[in-house]
Amino acid sequence: MHDKGDNVVKNMQQNNADKWLNDVLEHLKRDGLPPTPNNYAVYYHYYSGENPNLKMAMDLLISQHEKLTQDQCEALYRSHLGLEAEHDMLREANAAIEIEVSKVLAAIDSSASDADKFNKTLDTFSGKLNTSISLEQIREAVTKVVSETRVMSQQNQRLQTQLSQTTQQLTEVRYNLDQVHKESQTDPLTGVGNRKFFNTALVDRIDEAKETNTPLTLLMIDIDHFKKFNDSYGHLIGDQVLRLVARTLVENLKGRDVIARFGGEEFVILLPQTRIEDAEKVANQLRINLSTKQIKRRSTQETLGAITISIGAAELYAGEETDGFISRADEALYKAKETGRNRVVAEPITPEQIEEIQGKFQTE
């Protein structure tokens, strides 16, 4: 029976792969792009849905341009598959740092050489003063010391300038690295964090909750009937809806709260130091504030309707793993949608779940 089940799964996977292969090749042909490995990888991940951030970015480009250019396809590959953006920036940063450090070391070596020369001049001058020399010899020695002092001053000035330039260069390198890192964790359409950002933040907030013994609640948010907006009014209006929801959520959250686009029309919010009862109040306030917003077609100012959201909430339980935490919030969201949408459902943990978690925790 087990072998039979495995064969069914393998056949399904093969059928999906075959379908995606046909879809990819047809799409590449429509866009007039060659089926190179990188181009194929971009379109394959788009159809398979294995990379949600790539799919979102590609949907945006398609809605704006209908067809992708080779440059756009390469940019998608670098940003979402090859990780070339961060790798290129790191390579450029390392090269820039090596150049600047070499310049500083060269300037320091030159300064040290001049300082050694200056010290020898002073020693010679001091030795001459201890011997019986003429006034003319003293004048020559003083002139040499003055000349060497001027050289040292100029060298120190050059070194200071070099250090200043290097500091500026390294500041720019660090800024560029920070920008690339930020962009790699930001959803390009809404400006909030992406799935990668959320995954990192979730681990950090869970660790923080454990260390400080404080509560942590997760809100899972879904835009009601989002597909209807896309189908009825087009992807540009759908994008407008996503941006409006993201902006409204951000405007109504505190500084410590974490918001990210989880994928498609779903958003997630982490509320540190917040019990589920308080999180439920926050969620209802978000839902109410958003329901007062109206979507308008910008070209005609035509009102297309209000936006509502369904929200599922779950509070982290001691020893609970991230998958279980997310799953419970997702189950609560599912109940909110199944029971009429435009509502909040808080998912309390059951005694059976507590027992299961404690068992795993004790085993580990």
C-alpha positions as CSV (number, residue, x, y, z in Angstrom):
1,M,0.0,0.0,0.0
2,H,2.8,2.4,0.9
3,D,4.5,1.8,-2.5
4,K,1.2,2.4,-4.3
5,G,0.8,5.7,-2.5
6,D,4.3,6.7,-3.3
7,N,3.7,6.0,-7.0
8,V,0.5,8.1,-7.0
9,V,2.4,11.0,-5.5
10,K,5.2,10.6,-8.1
11,N,2.7,10.5,-10.9
12,M,1.0,13.6,-9.7
13,Q,4.4,15.4,-9.4
14,Q,5.3,14.3,-12.9
15,N,2.0,15.4,-14.3
16,N,2.4,18.8,-12.7
17,A,6.0,19.1,-14.0
18,D,4.8,18.2,-17.5
19,K,2.1,20.8,-17.4
20,W,4.4,23.5,-16.1
21,L,6.9,22.6,-18.8
22,N,4.3,23.3,-21.5
23,D,3.1,26.5,-19.8
24,V,6.7,27.8,-19.4
25,L,7.6,27.1,-23.0
26,E,4.4,28.7,-24.3
27,H,4.9,31.7,-22.1
28,L,8.5,32.2,-23.1
29,K,7.4,32.0,-26.8
30,R,4.7,34.6,-26.3
31,D,7.2,36.9,-24.6
32,G,9.7,36.3,-27.3
33,L,12.4,35.1,-24.9
34,P,14.8,32.2,-25.5
35,P,14.4,29.1,-23.2
36,T,17.8,29.6,-21.5
37,P,18.3,27.9,-18.2
38,N,17.9,31.2,-16.3
39,N,14.8,32.2,-18.2
40,Y,13.3,28.8,-17.8
41,A,14.0,28.8,-14.1
42,V,12.2,32.1,-13.7
43,Y,9.1,31.0,-15.5
44,Y,9.1,27.5,-14.0
45,H,9.1,28.9,-10.5
46,Y,6.3,31.3,-11.5
47,Y,4.0,28.5,-12.6
48,S,5.0,26.1,-9.8
49,G,4.4,28.7,-7.2
50,E,7.5,27.6,-5.3
51,N,8.8,31.1,-4.9
52,P,5.9,33.4,-3.8
53,N,7.9,36.6,-3.9
54,L,9.0,35.9,-7.5
55,K,5.4,35.2,-8.4
56,M,4.3,38.5,-6.9
57,A,7.0,40.5,-8.6
58,M,6.4,38.8,-12.0
59,D,2.6,39.3,-11.7
60,L,3.3,43.0,-11.1
61,L,5.5,43.3,-14.2
62,I,3.0,41.4,-16.3
63,S,0.1,43.6,-15.2
64,Q,2.2,46.7,-16.2
65,H,3.9,45.5,-19.4
66,E,2.0,42.3,-20.4
67,K,5.3,40.8,-21.7
68,L,8.6,40.5,-19.9
69,T,11.8,41.8,-21.5
70,Q,15.1,39.9,-21.2
71,D,16.4,42.5,-18.8
72,Q,13.4,42.1,-16.6
73,C,13.7,38.3,-16.6
74,E,17.4,38.5,-15.7
75,A,16.6,40.9,-12.9
76,L,14.0,38.5,-11.5
77,Y,16.5,35.7,-11.6
78,R,19.1,37.7,-9.8
79,S,16.7,38.9,-7.1
80,H,14.8,35.8,-6.4
81,L,16.7,32.7,-7.6
82,G,20.3,33.3,-8.0
83,L,20.7,35.6,-5.0
84,E,23.1,37.5,-7.2
85,A,22.0,40.9,-5.9
86,E,23.4,40.2,-2.4
87,H,26.3,38.2,-3.7
88,D,27.3,40.9,-6.2
89,M,27.1,43.5,-3.6
90,L,29.2,41.5,-1.2
91,R,31.8,40.9,-3.9
92,E,31.8,44.6,-4.8
93,A,32.0,45.6,-1.1
94,N,34.9,43.2,-0.5
95,A,36.8,44.7,-3.5
96,A,36.1,48.2,-2.4
97,I,37.2,47.5,1.2
98,E,40.4,45.9,-0.1
99,I,41.2,48.9,-2.3
100,E,40.6,51.4,0.5
101,V,42.5,49.4,3.1
102,S,45.4,49.1,0.6
103,K,45.4,52.9,0.1
104,V,45.4,53.5,3.9
105,L,48.2,51.0,4.4
106,A,50.3,52.6,1.7
107,A,49.7,56.1,3.2
108,I,50.7,54.8,6.6
109,D,53.8,53.1,5.2
110,S,54.8,56.4,3.5
111,S,54.1,58.3,6.7
112,A,56.1,55.9,8.8
113,S,59.0,56.2,6.3
114,D,58.9,60.0,6.4
115,A,58.7,59.9,10.2
116,D,61.8,57.7,10.4
117,K,63.6,60.1,8.1
118,F,62.4,63.0,10.3
119,N,63.7,61.3,13.5
120,K,67.1,60.8,11.9
121,T,67.3,64.4,10.9
122,L,66.4,65.5,14.5
123,D,69.0,63.1,15.9
124,T,71.7,64.5,13.5
125,F,70.6,68.0,14.5
126,S,70.8,67.2,18.2
127,G,74.3,65.7,17.7
128,K,75.6,68.7,15.9
129,L,74.4,71.0,18.7
130,N,76.4,69.0,21.2
131,T,79.6,69.6,19.1
132,S,81.4,72.8,18.4
133,I,80.0,74.0,15.0
134,S,79.9,77.3,13.3
135,L,76.8,79.6,13.1
136,E,76.5,78.8,9.4
137,Q,76.4,75.1,10.2
138,I,73.7,75.7,12.8
139,R,71.7,77.7,10.2
140,E,71.9,74.9,7.7
141,A,70.8,72.3,10.3
142,V,67.9,74.4,11.4
143,T,66.8,74.9,7.7
144,K,66.9,71.2,7.1
145,V,64.8,70.5,10.3
146,V,62.3,73.1,9.1
147,S,62.1,71.5,5.7
148,E,61.7,68.0,7.1
149,T,59.0,69.3,9.5
150,R,57.1,70.8,6.5
151,V,57.3,67.4,4.7
152,M,56.0,65.6,7.8
153,S,53.1,68.1,8.1
154,Q,52.2,67.6,4.5
155,Q,52.4,63.8,4.8
156,N,50.2,63.9,7.9
157,Q,47.7,66.0,6.0
158,R,47.7,63.5,3.1
159,L,47.2,60.7,5.5
160,Q,44.3,62.5,7.2
161,T,42.7,63.2,3.8
162,Q,43.1,59.5,2.8
163,L,41.6,58.3,6.1
164,S,38.7,60.7,5.6
165,Q,38.1,59.5,2.0
166,T,38.3,55.9,3.1
167,T,35.8,56.5,5.9
168,Q,33.4,58.0,3.3
169,Q,33.9,55.1,0.9
170,L,33.3,52.5,3.6
171,T,30.2,54.4,4.8
172,E,28.8,54.2,1.2
173,V,29.7,50.5,1.0
174,R,27.9,49.8,4.2
175,Y,24.9,51.9,3.1
176,N,24.7,49.9,-0.2
177,L,24.9,46.6,1.7
178,D,22.1,47.8,4.0
179,Q,20.0,48.8,1.0
180,V,20.4,45.5,-0.7
181,H,19.6,43.6,2.5
182,K,16.6,45.7,3.0
183,E,15.3,45.3,-0.5
184,S,15.8,41.5,-0.3
185,Q,13.4,41.4,2.6
186,T,10.8,43.9,1.3
187,D,7.7,43.2,-0.7
188,P,8.2,45.4,-3.8
189,L,4.5,46.1,-4.3
190,T,3.3,47.0,-0.8
191,G,6.6,48.1,0.8
192,V,6.1,45.9,3.9
193,G,8.3,42.9,4.8
194,N,8.2,39.8,2.6
195,R,8.0,36.1,3.6
196,K,11.8,36.0,4.1
197,F,11.6,39.0,6.5
198,F,8.7,37.4,8.4
199,N,10.5,34.1,8.8
200,T,13.5,35.9,10.4
201,A,11.4,38.1,12.5
202,L,9.3,35.2,13.8
203,V,12.3,33.3,15.1
204,D,13.6,36.5,16.8
205,R,10.3,37.3,18.4
206,I,9.8,33.8,19.6
207,D,13.3,33.7,21.2
208,E,12.6,37.1,22.8
209,A,9.2,35.9,24.2
210,K,10.9,32.8,25.7
211,E,13.8,34.8,27.2
212,T,11.5,37.5,28.7
213,N,8.7,35.1,29.5
214,T,6.2,37.5,27.7
215,P,3.3,36.7,25.4
216,L,3.4,36.8,21.6
217,T,0.4,36.7,19.3
218,L,0.2,36.1,15.6
219,L,-2.5,37.6,13.3
220,M,-3.1,35.9,9.9
221,I,-5.0,38.3,7.6
222,D,-6.8,37.6,4.3
223,I,-8.5,40.1,2.0
224,D,-12.1,39.0,1.5
225,H,-13.1,38.3,-2.1
226,F,-9.8,39.6,-3.5
227,K,-10.0,37.4,-6.6
228,K,-13.3,39.1,-7.4
229,F,-11.5,42.5,-7.5
230,N,-8.8,41.1,-9.8
231,D,-11.3,39.4,-12.1
232,S,-13.7,42.3,-12.2
233,Y,-11.4,45.3,-12.4
234,G,-8.0,43.9,-13.4
235,H,-4.6,43.4,-11.7
236,L,-3.9,47.1,-11.4
237,I,-6.9,47.6,-9.1
238,G,-5.9,44.4,-7.3
239,D,-2.5,46.0,-6.7
240,Q,-4.2,49.1,-5.4
241,V,-6.2,47.0,-3.0
242,L,-3.0,45.3,-1.7
243,R,-1.3,48.7,-1.2
244,L,-4.2,50.2,0.6
245,V,-4.5,47.2,3.0
246,A,-0.8,47.3,3.7
247,R,-0.8,51.0,4.4
248,T,-3.8,50.8,6.7
249,L,-2.3,48.0,8.7
250,V,1.0,49.9,9.1
251,E,-0.7,53.1,10.1
252,N,-2.6,51.3,12.9
253,L,0.3,49.3,14.5
254,K,2.9,50.1,17.1
255,G,6.6,50.4,16.4
256,R,7.5,46.9,17.9
257,D,4.8,45.1,15.9
258,V,5.9,43.2,12.8
259,I,4.0,43.2,9.5
260,A,4.7,41.3,6.4
261,R,3.0,40.1,3.2
262,F,2.7,36.3,3.6
263,G,1.9,35.7,0.0
264,G,-0.9,36.6,-2.5
265,E,-3.6,38.5,-0.6
266,E,-2.4,37.3,2.9
267,F,-0.6,39.4,5.5
268,V,0.8,38.5,8.9
269,I,1.3,40.6,12.0
270,L,3.4,39.7,15.0
271,L,2.3,41.4,18.3
272,P,5.0,41.1,20.9
273,Q,4.0,41.3,24.6
274,T,0.4,40.9,23.7
275,R,-2.1,38.4,25.0
276,I,-4.7,36.9,22.6
277,E,-7.5,38.8,24.2
278,D,-5.8,42.2,23.5
279,A,-4.7,41.0,20.1
280,E,-8.3,40.2,19.3
281,K,-9.2,43.8,20.1
282,V,-6.3,45.1,17.9
283,A,-7.4,42.8,15.1
284,N,-11.0,44.1,15.3
285,Q,-9.8,47.7,15.2
286,L,-7.7,47.0,12.1
287,R,-10.7,45.3,10.5
288,I,-13.1,48.2,11.3
289,N,-10.6,50.9,10.2
290,L,-10.1,49.2,6.9
291,S,-13.8,48.7,6.2
292,T,-14.2,52.5,6.2
293,K,-11.8,52.8,3.2
294,Q,-13.1,53.0,-0.4
295,I,-11.3,51.7,-3.5
296,K,-11.6,54.2,-6.4
297,R,-10.5,54.0,-10.0
298,R,-7.9,56.7,-10.2
299,S,-8.6,57.6,-13.8
300,T,-12.4,58.3,-13.2
301,Q,-12.7,58.5,-9.4
302,E,-15.3,55.8,-9.7
303,T,-16.0,54.1,-6.3
304,L,-15.5,50.3,-6.7
305,G,-16.5,49.3,-3.1
306,A,-15.1,48.8,0.4
307,I,-12.5,46.3,1.4
308,T,-13.0,43.9,4.3
309,I,-10.6,41.4,5.8
310,S,-10.8,38.2,7.8
311,I,-8.3,37.6,10.6
312,G,-7.2,34.6,12.6
313,A,-5.3,35.0,15.8
314,A,-3.2,32.6,17.9
315,E,-1.0,33.1,21.0
316,L,2.3,31.3,21.3
317,Y,2.4,28.5,23.8
318,A,5.6,27.6,25.7
319,G,7.6,25.1,23.8
320,E,5.5,25.4,20.6
321,E,7.3,25.2,17.3
322,T,6.9,27.9,14.6
323,D,5.0,25.6,12.2
324,G,2.4,24.8,14.9
325,F,2.1,28.5,15.8
326,I,1.5,29.5,12.2
327,S,-0.9,26.5,11.6
328,R,-3.1,27.5,14.5
329,A,-3.4,31.1,13.3
330,D,-4.1,29.8,9.8
331,E,-6.9,27.5,11.2
332,A,-8.4,30.5,12.9
333,L,-8.3,32.5,9.7
334,Y,-10.0,29.6,7.9
335,K,-12.8,29.6,10.5
336,A,-13.2,33.4,10.1
337,K,-13.7,32.9,6.3
338,E,-15.9,29.9,6.7
339,T,-18.2,31.7,9.1
340,G,-19.0,34.7,6.9
341,R,-15.7,36.7,6.5
342,N,-15.1,40.3,7.8
343,R,-14.5,39.0,11.3
344,V,-11.8,37.9,13.8
345,V,-11.5,34.4,15.1
346,A,-9.1,33.8,18.0
347,E,-7.8,30.2,18.1
348,P,-7.2,29.2,21.8
349,I,-5.0,26.3,22.3
350,T,-6.7,23.0,23.3
351,P,-5.7,20.8,26.2
352,E,-4.8,18.1,23.7
353,Q,-2.5,20.5,21.8
354,I,-0.9,21.6,25.1
355,E,-0.3,18.0,26.0
356,E,1.2,17.3,22.6
357,I,3.5,20.3,22.8
358,Q,4.6,19.5,26.4
359,G,5.3,15.9,25.3
360,K,7.6,17.1,22.5
361,F,9.2,19.7,24.7
362,Q,10.0,17.1,27.4
363,T,11.3,14.6,24.9
364,E,13.7,17.2,23.4
